[in-house]
């Protein structure tokens, strides 16, 4: 897959992140793609009172409903911000093969010590492909709006 394709899919995630931002959550969005088709969409919806509804877990739930299975092998995740440890675990359980990230945690100012999705995947012996930095500046601008409100 080329960079233009990744950018196109990340723009879909950014649209969902903008909805989360308008709803008062940190603007994080995610889509899950199989064979060029978006099969799962998600956004942060923590404002609903459920701290488990992150963009990635929301997209996983949607993709599982769409595909009728909990096995998301052969799919690619596009997310505007590097998944937190909870979401990384959910993505591993869903067996998503390729993770495409906008921002890294070091960019967004969160600290999980030495955490990165690559070290997490290595720790659990998962064979995942990572692509990073797709539309990073757009993802950063959206994230900065959240912290400006705070």
C-alpha positions in Angstrom: 0.0 0.0 0.0 1.3 3.4 -0.8 1.3 6.6 1.2 -1.6 8.1 -0.7 -3.8 5.1 0.2 -2.8 5.3 3.8 -3.6 9.1 3.8 -7.0 8.5 2.3 -7.9 6.0 5.0 -6.5 8.1 7.8 -8.7 11.0 6.6 -11.7 8.8 7.4 -10.3 8.3 10.9 -9.7 12.0 11.2 -13.4 12.7 10.3 -14.4 10.4 13.2 -11.9 12.1 15.5 -13.4 15.5 14.6 -16.8 14.2 15.8 -15.3 13.0 19.1 -13.7 16.5 19.4 -17.1 18.2 18.9 -18.6 15.9 21.5 -16.0 17.1 24.0 -13.8 14.0 24.0 -10.2 13.9 22.9 -10.4 13.8 19.1 -9.3 10.2 18.4 -10.8 8.3 15.5 -10.2 4.8 14.0 -11.2 2.8 11.0 -10.6 -0.9 10.2 -10.2 -1.8 6.6 -10.4 -5.1 4.8 -9.8 -5.4 1.0 -10.0 -1.7 0.5 -13.4 -1.4 2.3 -14.0 0.2 5.7 -15.6 -2.5 7.9 -15.3 -0.8 11.3 -15.5 2.8 12.5 -14.9 4.2 15.9 -14.2 7.3 17.9 -13.6 8.2 21.5 -16.9 8.3 23.3 -15.7 8.4 26.9 -18.1 11.3 27.5 -21.0 8.8 27.5 -19.8 7.6 30.9 -18.0 4.5 29.7 -14.2 4.8 29.9 -13.8 1.7 27.8 -15.1 3.3 24.6 -11.9 4.4 22.9 -11.8 4.8 19.2 -10.0 1.5 18.6 -12.4 -0.6 20.8 -15.3 1.1 19.2 -14.0 0.3 15.7 -13.3 -3.3 16.7 -16.9 -3.7 17.9 -18.2 -2.3 14.7 -15.9 -4.4 12.5 -17.0 -7.6 14.4 -20.6 -6.7 13.8 -20.0 -6.0 10.1 -18.0 -9.1 9.4 -19.9 -11.4 11.8 -16.8 -12.7 13.5 -14.3 -11.8 16.3 -11.4 -12.7 14.0 -10.2 -9.6 12.2 -7.2 -11.2 10.5 -6.4 -9.7 7.2 -7.5 -6.2 8.3 -5.7 -2.9 8.8 -6.3 -0.4 11.6 -6.0 3.3 10.9 -6.0 5.4 14.1 -5.1 9.0 14.7 -3.2 8.3 17.9 -1.1 5.4 19.0 -3.3 2.9 20.9 -3.1 2.9 24.7 -2.2 -0.4 26.4 -5.9 -1.4 26.8 -6.6 -0.8 23.1 -3.4 -2.5 22.0 -4.5 -5.6 23.9 -7.9 -5.5 22.3 -6.3 -5.1 18.8 -4.1 -8.1 19.5 -7.1 -10.2 20.6 -8.9 -9.2 17.4 -5.9 -10.3 15.4 -5.5 -7.1 13.3 -2.4 -7.5 11.2 -1.4 -4.0 10.3 -1.6 -0.9 12.5 -1.3 2.5 10.8 -0.8 5.3 13.3 -1.0 9.1 13.0 0.5 10.3 16.3 2.9 8.5 18.6 2.5 8.8 22.4 5.8 10.8 22.6 4.1 13.4 20.4 0.9 13.6 22.4 2.6 14.0 25.7 1.3 10.9 27.4 3.7 8.7 29.3 3.5 5.0 29.8 7.2 4.6 30.7 8.9 2.7 27.9 5.6 1.7 26.3 5.2 1.6 22.5 2.9 -0.6 20.5 6.0 -2.2 18.9 7.5 -3.2 22.2 4.1 -4.4 23.4 3.7 -6.5 20.3 7.2 -7.9 20.6 6.5 -8.7 24.3 3.5 -10.9 23.4 5.3 -12.3 20.3 2.7 -10.8 17.9 3.7 -10.4 14.2 2.1 -7.1 13.4 3.1 -4.6 10.7 3.4 -1.0 11.8 3.2 2.2 9.7 3.6 5.5 11.6 3.4 9.2 11.0 0.5 9.2 8.5 -1.0 12.7 8.5 0.8 13.4 11.7 0.4 17.2 11.6 -3.4 16.9 11.1 -3.7 14.4 14.0 -1.6 16.7 16.1 -3.7 19.8 15.3 -6.9 18.0 16.3 -5.3 16.7 19.5 -4.1 20.2 20.4 -7.7 21.5 20.3 -8.6 19.1 23.1 -5.8 20.3 25.4 -6.5 24.0 24.5 -10.0 23.5 25.9 -8.6 22.0 29.1 
